[in-house]
């Protein structure tokens, strides 16, 4: 939802230039065109002011911080606040600290000073976004000296500092796509780049640099490891992005070339000026037949109808009826399920019960694959395996095939925290994990490591996301880049939140009643919440609306 809001706010067709302002206006007309994605490049340009004669150290420092919004001329204005020596050394692209509030200035001795801010998030040089904890502060060390009678900064930390409002205008998220090991899905790896400085080049450099560390081993790239940008780099003309690579890609076959182009097309989907892609090697065009290479899916979609157990029937619900899942519904109902997850092909279901975890096939056959006590709701992966784990030990994950053969999944998760819930992404490369650490909620996403037969063997080092407020209840995938969580406060009210993997977290509001489960659909508008009274709710505007459907159980669709 936050990505959609950002898109609406920055879809202005004309360039807005602001000179000598400390903030950017948030009002004015908005025009919408025909975007090719739900994220739109910003045409807003911010031109900060240079130093004012007679300024003291604090005014120089704050002016320098404000000038971090202007990347024109390689941050030409910001460098005016620095001594000539420091201006040559300072690296503004080393990272970003996103701040809340104006920060505090504390003068030290011998021209030193400290600037302390409450940190909301940070972005590193490769575009990786990391949210901070609410209590996190960052202290930056500066030094000053007089130049021609005016204070200038003689030592500044690399990188820039932006307010939350300016960050959302100056930087833009872009999903860099890699393949799952079977080349069935394209998997997003979100990065943040300056909105007005050659995002296509940043995107290609990120692709060639490989996935984020936490995704290593779970995704593949069609680009050879030795491939680099060639002398032609990346140019865009008449909607076509031309990507020139160094030698080393000429020997690839047609399928490999097609996959490279598919990665680029998907990764450029947030760049509104690009509608087609060509690849060259040292200036010579690579031939890529349009009908070559397997088509890979991005952001797999599910049936828009909620999948429920209601009045002894299991299937897709409307306000007046439940349509059964062929071959599965009767067997699922007979197990008296506490949770159900349906496979993409609708031929397999992972069913949680009071007697253990079951796998049900479309032949109406059910098999108990895990009889351990205290099991969390099971989840399915893209290989049709049922994942099961005990709530009192997150390290107890085992993936079972339809015959009940166990594939233990090794992890470094803490064994002394409660596993509230876990769920595999629809592309089968990642798992979202919700933990309760003695009253402190943790939300993690980890990559799935697989063997040569694509069987899961281990989880990679997890990426920690900002957890929801309150006590954790449930976790789901909203879309390919977003995890949804349900939590409750001490007063019993419920809160739904969404968490971008590699981006920001957003509250989706408080459903009425006590919510007991949520599932993702096709984006934030497809999220459904089930209350303890059996009411099924869906988001509408800034609130939640009764769908008119009553259910005993809300199931997950892959």
N, C-alpha and C positions, 0 to 999 in steps of 0.2 A: 504493500500500500504506500509506503514512504517513497518508493521509486516512482510510482504513478503520480504522487503529489509533486515530486521534484520535476517530473516531465511537464506537468501542467504549468508550473511556475516559470519555467525557463523557455517556453515555446514561443517567445516573442520573435517576430520576423525581422525587426530592425535592430541595428547595433545601438546600444546605449553606452555613451561615453560620459564618465563622471570625473571631474577634475577637482582636486583639492578637497575631497570629501573623506570623512573618516568611516562612513558606512554607506551601504548601497540601498537605495529605496526598495521597498518590497511591495509597492502599489503601482498601478498603471494598467493599461489595456493588455489583454492577452489574445493572441491570435493562434489558431491551430491549423496545421496543414495536413499532409498525409505522411505521418511518420512511419518508418520501416521497423520500429521497435518501440518498446515502452519507455525508452530513455532517449532524450533529445539533447543534442549539444547546445551549450549556452552561447548566445551571441553577445553577452554582457561583457564589456571591457571596463576595467577600473584603472584610472590613471591617478595614482597618489601624488601628493605634494612633496617637494624636496625640503631640506632643512630651512628653518626660519632664523635669520640673524639674531644673535643674542640669546638663543635658547640655552637653558641649563641642561645638565646631563640627563635628567629624567625626560625632558621634552624631546631631546635628541633620540633617546632610546625608544620612546613611545612612537615617535615619527618613523623610526626605522622599522618597528614592528608593523605599523600600519602600511608601510610601503611594501611589505611582503605580499600584498594583494596584486601588485603590478609586476608581471613577469616580462613586460615589453623590454626589448633591448637587453635581454639577460639580466633583468632586475636593475636596470640602469639607475632608476630613482633611488632604490634602497641603497645602492653602493655609494650614493652621494653622502650618506650619513657616516660612511667609514673613512678612515685614513686611506691614502692612496695605496699603501702596502697591504692593508687588510682588505681593501676592495678587490685586489687581485687574488687574494687567498680564499676569500669567503665562498662557500659552495652552497647556494640556496636550494639546490636540488637534492641535497642529502637526506631530506625528510621534512615532515610537517608535524608540529604539535598543534592540536586543535584545542583551543582554550574556552573555558566558561568564565565570563567576567573580564575585567580589564587588567587583572594582575596587580602585583605590588612591586614597587621599586625600593631597594634598600642600598644606599650608598655605603661603600666600604672605605678602606684606606688606600692611598697611593693610586687613586683614579679607578679603583675597582668598584663594581656594583653587581647586585644580584637582582634578577627579575624572576619572580615566582608566580606561577599561574596554576589554577585548578585545571587539570588535564581531563578532557573528554575523550580524546582518542589520539592516535599517532599514525602516520603513514611513513613507511621507509622509502628508500631510493628506488626500490622496485615496484612501488605502488601498493604494497600490502598494508591494509587498514587494520588497526587493532584498537578496540574500544578499551578505555581505561576504567578502573573501578571508581565509584563516586568520591572516594576520599583521596584519590591520587593527586599529588601536586608535582610539578616539575620546576626545579630551580636552575636558571640559566645564568652563567657567569659572563660578565662583560668587563671591558677596561676602556678608559677614555683618556684622550690627550688633546691639548689645544693645537689647532692648526690655523695659522693666520688669525689668532685671537678667538676662534670659534671651537666649541667642543665637537669632537668627532670620536667615533668608536674605533679603538685601536685593536680590540680583540672581541670577536663575536662568534658564538657557536654556529656551526654549519646548520643549514636548514632554515625554515621560516616558521612563524607562529601566526595562526589565523583564528579568528573567532568562529564559533559554530556557524553563524549566518554567512560569513564571507567564505568559509570553506565550501559550503554547499553551492556557492556561486562560482568559485574559482576552480574547483576540482570536480571531475565527473567520474563515476564508476563505469568500467568497461569489463565485460566478461570475456576472458581469454579462454578459448576452447581447446581441450585435448580429448582424446578418445578413451573410452573404456577398453580393457584388454581384448574384447571381442570385436571392436570397431563397429558395434551396434549403436552406441550412443556417443554424442559429443557432450563432454562434461565441462561445466563452467568453472573458471578460476578467477574470481573478481579482483580487479586492480583499480587503483585510483590515479588518474593523470590530470595534469593541467588541461583545462577545457579548450584553451585557445592556442596550444603549441603542438602542432603535428601529432594528434592522437594516433594516426595511422602508423607513424614511425614507432611510437612507444609500444603500440600493440604488437607490431612485428618483432621488435626487440624482445618483448616479453615472451612471445611464442618461441623464438629461437633460444631464449634463455632457459626454457623448460618450466615445468609447473612449480607452484609454491612448495616449499620443503615438506609441509604436512601431507601433500598429495603424492609425493614421490613413491613409486612402486605400485600405485593404484591406477595410473592413467598412462597413456601412450601418446607419442607425437609422430605424425607422419614425416616431420622434418628430420633429416639426418642430424646427428649430434654436431657434425663439423660444419653445417650450413651457417653462413653468416650473411649479413646484408652486403650486397655488392656495391659497386661505385654508383649505380643508378638509384640506390636506396629505395624510397617509396614516394611515388608521385600520384596525384589524383587529377584526372582530366576528363571532363564530360561524364562524370559519374563512375569512371573506371579507375580503380586503384591498380597501379602497376608496381609490382614488388620485384625488385632486382636482387637476386641472391648470388653469392659467390660460387665459384666452381665447386662441384661435389654433388650436384643434384641432377646433372645431365643423364646419369646412368640409371635413374629411377624408372620403373615401368609405369604404364599408364594408370594403373590403380593407385600407386603411391603418389603420383602427381595429382590425381583427382582428389585424393584425401588431403593433400597439402592445401589445395585450393578450397576444399570444403572447410578446413580449419580457419582459413583466412576469411572466407565469406561469413561464417558464423561470428568470428571475432570482430569483424567490421560492422556487425549489425547495429551497433549503437552509434555509428558515424553516419549522419544523415546525408553526407555528400557522396557516399559510396554506394553504388548499386551493382557493380560487377568487379571481378578481380582477374587480373592477368599476372603470370609469373614469368620472369626471365632469369637467365643465368649468365652473368657477366654481359648483360645487354642483349643477349639472344633469346627470343621468345621460346618458351617451352610449349610444345604441343600437348594439349590436354583435351581429349575427346569428351564431349558433354555427357555421353552415355556410359562413361567408364567409371568403375569404382562403386562399391556398395554405398547406398544412401544411409547416412547415420541420422538418428533422431536427436533433437534438442527439446528440452523441457517436455517430457512425455505427458500427455493429457489423459484424464480419466473420465468416466461417465459422470455427467453433471448431476445426475440423480443421486441422492443419498442412499447408501447401502445399509440396511437396518435389519434387526430382528424385532418384529412387532406382532403381538397376538399369535404367537406360534408359527409365524411365517418369516422366512429369511429371503431378502432380495432387495430390488430397487424400489424405493417408495415414492408414492405421490400422496396427496392428501386423502385419497379414497381407496388406494389399493397398494399391494406389494407384488411386484413382478419377480418370480423366482429366478435363480441362477441355474441354468440347465445342468442337471446331473449332480449338483452340489447341495441345493437348499435343504432337502430332507435329511441328508446325513449331517449337515451342520446343526440343524434344529435338534436332532436326536441326541447330540452331545451336550446339550444344555450349556452353551458357550458363555464364557465371561468376556471373551474378545475374539474378533475374527479379522483376518487380513486376506484379501483376495488377490490372486496373481494377475499380472497384466493380461494374460491370455484367457483368464476366467476359468481355468481348468484345475486350479489348485487353491486350497485355502489353508492357512495356518490358523488353528483354533486353540484358544486357551480355555481350559476348564478347571474345575475344582480337583479333577483327577489327573491333571498333567497337560502337556502340549500334544496336540494331534495334528496330523496332516490329512486332509480330505481331498480326494480326486473327483473329477467329473464323472467317474464311473460309479459314484456313490459309495466308494470305499473309504473308510477312515482307519487310520493307524496311529496308535499312541507311540510317539517317538521319544518323549521325555517324561519320566514318572517322578522326577525329583520333587521335593516339597518346595513351597514358597516361590513359585515361578512368576516372572513378569510376563506381560502379554507378549506372545511371540511375534516375529516379523519374518517376511519373505525377502529373498534377494532375486536378482535377475536370472539365476541358474535354477530357480525353483526350489531352493533349499529353505527349510524352516529353521530360523534362528531362535534359540531358547536360552534363557539364563535365569539364575536364582536372584531374587531381589536383594538378599543379604550378601551377595558376592558378585560384583560386576565382572570379575575375572572368570566367571563360570560359563561364558558363552560357548555354545556348541551349535553348529549348523548340521541339520539332518536332511538326508535326501528322502524321497518318497518310500524307499525301502527300509528306512530307519537307520541307515549307516551314518555314524557320527563323524563329524569333522570338527575337532576342537579348534577354537579360535584363540590364539595366544594374545594376551594384552598386558600392558603395564598399568591398567586402571587400578585405583586403590581398592583393596579387598575389604576395607573396613567402612565403606560408605554404602548407602542404600541405593540400589538401582530402581529408580522410580519408573523409568520407561526407556526403551530404545527402539529405533526404527531405521531400516535401510532405505537409502534414497532410491528413487525409481530407476536410476541408471545403474544401480548395483555397485557403485564405487565408494560410497561413504555411508557412515552410520551416525545418526544423531543420538546422543546419550544424555539423559537427565538424571542427575544424582542429588541425593540429600546427604550432606555432610553434617550430621548432628545439628540440624536446623539451618544450615547454610546451603543454599541451592547452587549447583554447578551445572552448566550446560556446555557440552563438548560435542565436537564433530571430528571423527577420525576416518582415515582412509582404510579401505579393505585391501589387504595384501592377498594375492591368490597365486596358486601354483600353475604349472604348465597346462593343467586340465581345467583351469579357472575355478578350482575349489578354494574356498577361503582358508587361509592359514593363520593370519594374524591381523591385528589392527596397528596402524602406524601411530606415531606420536600425535596425540590429539591437539586440535586447535580449540582453545577455550574462548567461548563467547560470553557476552554479558548476560547473566542469568535473569530470569523474570523475578519480580518482587513477590514476596509471600512464599507460601509453602507449595512445592511443585506437585502437580497432579498428572499431567500428560504431555506428550511431545509428538509432533507430526511433521512431515514435509509438506510445506505449502506449495512450493514449486521447486525448480531445479536449484535455486540459489537461496531459498528462504526456509527456515525452520519455524514452526509455530509451537508455542507453549501455552499451557493452561496452568494457572496457579490460584491459590485462595489466600485471602488475608485472615488475620486473627478474628475478624468479625464475621467470617463466613462468606463474604462477597468474592466473586470470581474475577479473574483478569486474564484476558487473552493477549499475547504479545507475539510479534514476529521478529525474527533475528536473521538479518542477511549474513550469509557465510562469507566473511571478508568485507562486511559493511556495517551498517547501522542497525540499531534495534528500535522498535516502535511499538507503542501500546495500541491495541486494536479495540480497546474499550472493555466495559464491564457488562457481561450478560446478566439478565435478571435471573434470580433463583440460584441454586447451588449447582454449578456445572461439574460433571463427573468425567467427561471425555470430550476431546475434539479431534477432528480429522481434517486433513488438507484436501483441497480439490484442485481446481485450475486457477491458481492465483489466490490472493487474499479474499476476493469476493466469493470464492468457492469453499471457504472454511465453514465447517458445521460444528455446532456445540450441542451436546446432549445434557440436559439437566437431570437432577435426581428424581424429579417428578415425571420424567419421560418426555419432556417437551424438546423438540428439535428446533434450534435457533440458527439463523444465518445473519451475516452482517448487512446492514442497510444504512447508508449514509454514515452518520457518526454513532450509530447505535446498533442494536441487535433486534431482529424481528422474528416472531413465531412463524414457522413454516406451515403450521397447520398439521404437521406430522407428529404422531406420538410413537415412541419406540422404547423397547426394553434395552436395546444395545445398538450402538453406532459403530459400524465396521469401517475398516480402512481399505481403500482401493490403491493398488500399485499402478 
